[in-house]
Amino acid sequence: MNAVILGYGVVGKGIEILTNSLEDINIKYVYVRKEKENLPYFSNNEDMVVQDDIDIVFECLNGLEPANTLIQKALKKGKHVISSNKAVVATYLDTYLELEKEYGGSIQVEACVAGGIPFIDALLKLKRLEPLQGYEGIFNGTSNYILDSMQKNNLDFEDVLKQAQEKGYAEKDPSNDIDGVDVYYKTKISNSLAFNTPIVDIPYYAGIRTIKMLDIKFIKMNNKVLRHLSISRQIGDKIISIIAPCCMDENDFLANVPSNYNAQKILSHSFDTLGYYGQGAGQLPTAQAMVQNALDTLEDKERKIVYAKPKEFDTSLLKETWLIRSDIALENYYLIQKKEANYYWIENQDMSIIKKVKELDKNSFIALWR
């Protein structure tokens, strides 16, 4: 099969490396920015994705455009599109599935979530027998590296973030990672595939930008470990997702995930809990997931994404206890379970508390308390 790579960044180069050892997948073109198109077999011509001799389109661009335009062009010509672009997939997956159905190509998205961990494959496989109860996990290696290093090495947030950037774990602008945007995209995609529903928005989520060393010390003093989690549940025709830091027991599987690694748990009645662990990003782990999708296409083993009826997002399905550090007197707004210095424990509150507290105090630190 002949293939095109859209984008020649870290992941695009990884695909090139891995496919060099495969006889059945031939990279014919690489789509790049105009200024780079003079390199061997590189081009800025968008029409390469619709050429008759192209079977597979590896899409590993960033952002919505030109990614969405190119994906739609390819699908309308019956091509098999394999994407690692979580932003564009989280926004347009429903459209891509309609085009897949109409024109006979396919869309595969394993690399959009959890990098080299076959998490999406697990969701698509396990849900065939019974509805999944849900999943939870660490989906962003940058945030995990920062939290793990702060707790193990007693370092301030800014110092660890700088380390993460120097190691290549964090971008020059780390906002998507530390503000939870990256996990927001991944959770929207995972919900759609796990719960057989068109894309459903998640109205509130929290990142780790406001965490301070004093928060880490306070959480440690209470024998908890801090991790940034995505937690999703399905109950009947309703779903809920909470994306936020979480203070968890030291012996929890997710509490012991080190450095920039990712890990997830899938929940079901028959097997209770299944755990997954590994590199959630990086050149070869992500490229490996994309090339595995290509091999599925080659062998006619693609796991199709099929929706049932739309699910309603219900913020009230999970009511939790929250730990909040704030300079605002939160007792004027909530019934406080316990208070210690500027830390409040507020129980039986749904995820809308994230929006409310951030409106009251943009510098507050908010986390689930489990």
C-alpha positions as CSV (number, residue, x, y, z in Angstrom):
1,M,0.0,0.0,0.0
2,N,1.2,3.5,-0.8
3,A,0.9,6.1,1.9
4,V,1.2,9.9,2.5
5,I,2.5,11.4,5.8
6,L,0.9,14.8,6.6
7,G,3.4,16.7,8.7
8,Y,7.1,16.0,9.3
9,G,7.5,16.8,12.9
10,V,8.4,14.3,15.7
11,V,5.6,11.8,14.9
12,G,5.9,12.1,11.1
13,K,9.6,11.3,11.3
14,G,8.7,8.3,13.6
15,I,6.3,6.9,11.0
16,E,9.0,7.2,8.4
17,I,11.5,5.3,10.6
18,L,9.1,2.5,11.4
19,T,7.7,2.0,7.9
20,N,11.2,1.8,6.4
21,S,11.3,-1.8,7.8
22,L,8.0,-2.8,6.2
23,E,7.7,-4.1,2.6
24,D,3.9,-3.6,2.4
25,I,3.8,0.1,3.3
26,N,5.5,2.6,1.0
27,I,5.7,6.2,1.9
28,K,5.3,8.0,-1.4
29,Y,4.9,11.7,-0.3
30,V,5.3,13.8,2.8
31,Y,3.2,17.0,3.1
32,V,5.1,19.9,4.6
33,R,5.1,23.6,4.9
34,K,5.8,25.5,1.7
35,E,9.4,26.4,2.7
36,K,10.3,22.8,3.2
37,E,8.9,21.3,0.0
38,N,12.3,21.2,-1.8
39,L,13.4,18.2,0.3
40,P,13.2,14.7,-1.3
41,Y,9.6,13.5,-1.8
42,F,8.3,16.4,0.2
43,S,5.5,18.6,-1.2
44,N,3.0,21.3,-0.2
45,N,0.4,20.1,-2.7
46,E,-2.8,19.2,-0.9
47,D,-4.0,17.1,-3.8
48,M,-1.5,14.4,-3.1
49,V,-4.0,12.9,-0.6
50,V,-6.5,12.2,-3.3
51,Q,-4.3,10.6,-5.9
52,D,-5.5,7.3,-7.1
53,D,-2.3,5.4,-6.1
54,I,-2.5,6.5,-2.4
55,D,-4.2,4.1,0.0
56,I,-3.3,5.4,3.5
57,V,-3.0,8.9,4.8
58,F,-1.1,9.3,8.1
59,E,-2.3,12.6,9.5
60,C,0.0,14.0,12.3
61,L,-0.4,17.7,12.0
62,N,-1.3,20.1,14.8
63,G,-4.5,22.0,15.2
64,L,-7.7,22.1,13.1
65,E,-6.3,23.4,9.8
66,P,-5.2,22.4,7.3
67,A,-5.7,19.0,9.0
68,N,-9.5,19.0,8.8
69,T,-9.5,20.0,5.1
70,L,-7.0,17.3,4.2
71,I,-8.7,14.6,6.2
72,Q,-12.1,15.3,4.6
73,K,-10.5,15.4,1.1
74,A,-9.0,12.0,1.7
75,L,-12.1,10.4,3.1
76,K,-14.2,11.7,0.2
77,K,-11.9,9.7,-2.1
78,G,-12.3,6.6,0.0
79,K,-8.8,6.7,1.6
80,H,-7.9,5.2,4.9
81,V,-7.0,8.0,7.3
82,I,-4.9,7.4,10.5
83,S,-4.7,10.4,12.8
84,S,-2.7,11.4,15.9
85,N,-4.3,14.9,15.9
86,K,-6.5,14.9,19.0
87,A,-7.8,18.4,18.5
88,V,-9.1,17.8,15.0
89,V,-10.5,14.4,15.9
90,A,-12.2,15.6,19.1
91,T,-13.9,18.3,17.0
92,Y,-14.8,16.5,13.8
93,L,-14.9,12.8,14.5
94,D,-18.7,12.6,13.8
95,T,-18.2,14.2,10.4
96,Y,-15.4,11.8,9.6
97,L,-17.5,8.8,10.5
98,E,-20.3,10.0,8.1
99,L,-17.7,10.4,5.3
100,E,-16.3,6.9,6.1
101,K,-19.8,5.4,5.7
102,E,-20.6,7.3,2.5
103,Y,-17.4,6.9,0.6
104,G,-16.0,3.6,1.9
105,G,-12.7,4.7,3.5
106,S,-11.9,4.6,7.2
107,I,-10.8,6.8,10.1
108,Q,-8.6,5.3,12.8
109,V,-7.5,7.3,15.9
110,E,-5.5,5.0,18.2
111,A,-2.6,7.5,18.5
112,C,-4.8,10.4,19.6
113,V,-5.1,9.0,23.1
114,A,-2.4,7.5,25.3
115,G,0.3,7.3,22.6
116,G,1.8,3.8,22.5
117,I,-0.7,2.3,24.9
118,P,-3.4,0.4,23.0
119,F,-6.1,2.1,25.1
120,I,-8.5,2.9,22.2
121,D,-8.1,-0.6,20.9
122,A,-9.1,-1.9,24.3
123,L,-12.2,0.3,24.5
124,L,-13.4,-0.8,21.0
125,K,-12.8,-4.5,21.8
126,L,-14.1,-4.7,25.4
127,K,-17.3,-2.8,24.8
128,R,-18.5,-5.4,22.3
129,L,-19.7,-7.8,25.0
130,E,-21.2,-5.4,27.5
131,P,-21.5,-1.6,28.2
132,L,-18.4,-0.3,29.9
133,Q,-19.0,1.3,33.3
134,G,-16.2,3.8,32.6
135,Y,-12.5,4.4,32.8
136,E,-10.0,6.7,34.6
137,G,-6.4,7.5,34.1
138,I,-3.4,9.7,33.5
139,F,-3.5,10.9,29.9
140,N,-0.8,13.6,29.9
141,G,2.9,12.8,30.4
142,T,3.9,16.4,31.0
143,S,1.5,17.0,33.9
144,N,2.5,13.6,35.4
145,Y,6.2,14.5,35.1
146,I,5.6,17.8,36.8
147,L,3.6,16.4,39.7
148,D,5.8,13.4,40.2
149,S,9.0,15.5,40.3
150,M,7.5,18.1,42.6
151,Q,6.5,15.4,45.1
152,K,9.7,13.3,44.9
153,N,12.3,16.1,44.6
154,N,10.6,19.0,46.5
155,L,10.9,21.3,43.5
156,D,8.7,24.3,42.7
157,F,6.3,24.1,39.7
158,E,8.2,26.6,37.6
159,D,11.5,24.8,38.1
160,V,10.0,21.4,37.1
161,L,8.2,22.9,34.1
162,K,11.5,24.3,32.9
163,Q,13.1,20.8,33.3
164,A,10.2,19.3,31.3
165,Q,10.8,21.7,28.5
166,E,14.5,21.0,28.4
167,K,13.8,17.2,28.2
168,G,11.3,17.8,25.4
169,Y,8.3,16.6,27.5
170,A,6.7,20.1,27.4
171,E,6.3,22.6,24.6
172,K,7.6,26.1,24.7
173,D,4.0,27.1,25.3
174,P,2.9,24.4,27.8
175,S,-0.7,25.7,28.2
176,N,-2.5,22.7,26.6
177,D,-0.7,20.3,29.0
178,I,-0.8,22.3,32.3
179,D,-4.3,23.7,31.8
180,G,-5.9,20.3,31.0
181,V,-6.8,21.1,27.3
182,D,-4.9,18.0,26.0
183,V,-6.7,15.7,28.4
184,Y,-10.0,17.4,27.5
185,Y,-9.6,16.5,23.9
186,K,-8.5,12.9,24.7
187,T,-11.5,12.4,27.1
188,K,-14.0,13.6,24.5
189,I,-12.6,11.1,22.0
190,S,-12.4,8.3,24.6
191,N,-16.0,8.9,25.7
192,S,-17.3,8.7,22.2
193,L,-15.6,5.4,21.6
194,A,-16.2,3.8,25.0
195,F,-19.8,4.8,25.3
196,N,-21.0,4.6,21.6
197,T,-22.0,8.2,21.4
198,P,-21.4,11.1,19.1
199,I,-18.9,13.6,20.5
200,V,-20.2,15.2,23.7
201,D,-18.7,18.4,25.2
202,I,-17.2,18.5,28.7
203,P,-18.2,21.9,30.2
204,Y,-15.6,22.2,33.0
205,Y,-12.1,20.9,33.6
206,A,-9.1,21.9,35.7
207,G,-5.4,21.7,35.1
208,I,-2.3,22.0,37.4
209,R,-1.1,25.6,36.6
210,T,-1.9,27.0,40.0
211,I,-0.3,24.2,42.1
212,K,2.3,25.4,44.6
213,M,4.9,23.5,46.7
214,L,2.9,24.3,49.8
215,D,0.0,22.3,48.2
216,I,2.3,19.3,47.7
217,K,3.5,19.5,51.3
218,F,0.0,19.7,52.6
219,I,-1.2,16.8,50.5
220,K,1.8,14.7,51.5
221,M,1.1,15.5,55.2
222,N,-2.3,14.0,54.7
223,N,-0.7,10.8,53.2
224,K,-2.0,11.4,49.7
225,V,-0.4,11.5,46.3
226,L,-1.4,14.0,43.6
227,R,-2.0,13.0,40.0
228,H,-3.9,14.7,37.2
229,L,-6.8,12.4,36.2
230,S,-9.6,12.0,33.7
231,I,-12.5,10.1,35.3
232,S,-15.5,9.0,33.1
233,R,-18.6,7.0,34.0
234,Q,-21.6,5.7,32.0
235,I,-24.9,5.2,33.8
236,G,-27.7,4.2,31.4
237,D,-28.0,6.9,28.7
238,K,-26.0,9.4,30.7
239,I,-22.2,10.0,31.0
240,I,-20.0,12.2,33.2
241,S,-16.3,13.1,33.0
242,I,-14.2,14.9,35.6
243,I,-10.8,16.2,34.5
244,A,-8.9,17.6,37.5
245,P,-6.0,17.0,39.9
246,C,-6.8,14.2,42.4
247,C,-5.5,13.5,45.9
248,M,-5.4,9.7,46.0
249,D,-4.3,6.9,48.3
250,E,-0.6,6.0,48.1
251,N,-1.3,2.4,47.1
252,D,-3.5,3.2,44.1
253,F,-2.2,2.0,40.8
254,L,-2.4,5.4,39.3
255,A,-0.7,7.1,42.2
256,N,2.5,5.1,41.4
257,V,2.9,6.1,37.8
258,P,6.3,7.8,37.5
259,S,7.8,10.5,35.4
260,N,6.1,11.2,32.0
261,Y,4.4,7.8,31.8
262,N,0.6,7.4,31.3
263,A,-1.7,4.8,32.8
264,Q,-5.4,3.9,32.6
265,K,-8.0,1.7,34.2
266,I,-11.1,0.4,32.3
267,L,-14.1,-0.6,34.4
268,S,-16.7,-3.3,33.6
269,H,-19.0,-5.6,35.4
270,S,-17.4,-8.8,34.1
271,F,-13.7,-8.0,34.6
272,D,-14.0,-5.3,37.3
273,T,-10.8,-3.4,36.5
274,L,-8.2,-3.7,33.8
275,G,-5.0,-1.6,33.9
276,Y,-2.8,-0.2,31.2
277,Y,0.6,1.5,31.5
278,G,3.2,2.9,29.2
279,Q,4.5,5.8,27.2
280,G,1.6,8.1,26.4
281,A,3.5,10.3,23.9
282,G,6.8,10.5,22.1
283,Q,8.1,9.8,18.6
284,L,8.2,6.1,18.4
285,P,5.4,5.1,20.8
286,T,2.9,7.4,18.9
287,A,4.2,6.4,15.5
288,Q,4.0,2.7,16.5
289,A,0.3,3.2,17.3
290,M,-0.3,4.8,13.9
291,V,1.6,2.1,12.0
292,Q,-0.3,-0.6,13.9
293,N,-3.5,1.0,12.6
294,A,-2.1,0.8,9.1
295,L,-1.3,-2.9,9.5
296,D,-4.9,-3.4,10.6
297,T,-6.0,-1.8,7.4
298,L,-3.6,-3.9,5.4
299,E,-4.9,-7.1,7.0
300,D,-8.5,-6.0,7.0
301,K,-8.7,-6.0,10.8
302,E,-9.8,-2.4,11.5
303,R,-12.0,-2.0,14.6
304,K,-14.9,0.2,13.3
305,I,-16.2,3.0,15.4
306,V,-20.0,2.7,15.6
307,Y,-22.4,4.9,17.5
308,A,-25.6,4.0,19.2
309,K,-27.9,6.7,20.3
310,P,-26.4,10.0,21.7
311,K,-25.7,10.0,25.4
312,E,-26.5,13.0,27.6
313,F,-23.7,14.6,29.7
314,D,-25.0,14.9,33.2
315,T,-22.8,16.9,35.6
316,S,-24.7,15.5,38.7
317,L,-23.8,11.8,38.1
318,L,-20.6,12.1,40.2
319,K,-20.7,14.0,43.5
320,E,-17.3,14.1,45.1
321,T,-15.3,15.6,48.0
322,W,-13.0,18.4,46.8
323,L,-9.9,20.0,48.4
324,I,-9.6,23.7,47.6
325,R,-7.0,26.2,48.5
326,S,-8.4,29.7,48.2
327,D,-8.0,33.2,49.7
328,I,-11.7,33.7,49.3
329,A,-14.0,32.8,52.3
330,L,-15.6,29.8,50.6
331,E,-17.8,29.2,53.7
332,N,-19.9,32.0,52.3
333,Y,-20.8,29.9,49.3
334,Y,-20.5,26.2,50.4
335,L,-21.2,24.0,53.4
336,I,-17.6,23.3,54.5
337,Q,-16.8,19.8,55.8
338,K,-13.4,20.9,57.3
339,K,-11.0,23.8,57.0
340,E,-7.3,24.0,57.8
341,A,-5.5,27.2,57.1
342,N,-6.6,28.2,53.5
343,Y,-7.6,24.7,52.6
344,Y,-11.2,23.7,52.4
345,W,-12.8,20.2,52.2
346,I,-16.2,20.5,50.4
347,E,-18.1,17.3,50.0
348,N,-21.0,16.1,47.8
349,Q,-20.3,18.6,45.0
350,D,-20.5,17.9,41.3
351,M,-17.9,19.1,38.7
352,S,-19.6,22.5,38.3
353,I,-17.7,23.5,41.5
354,I,-14.6,23.9,39.2
355,K,-16.2,26.8,37.3
356,K,-17.7,28.4,40.4
357,V,-14.4,28.4,42.4
358,K,-12.4,29.6,39.4
359,E,-14.8,32.5,39.0
360,L,-14.4,33.4,42.7
361,D,-10.6,33.0,42.8
362,K,-8.6,32.5,39.6
363,N,-5.5,31.6,41.6
364,S,-7.2,28.8,43.7
365,F,-6.0,25.2,43.6
366,I,-8.8,22.7,43.3
367,A,-8.5,18.9,43.4
368,L,-10.6,15.8,44.0
369,W,-10.1,14.2,47.4
370,R,-10.4,10.4,47.3
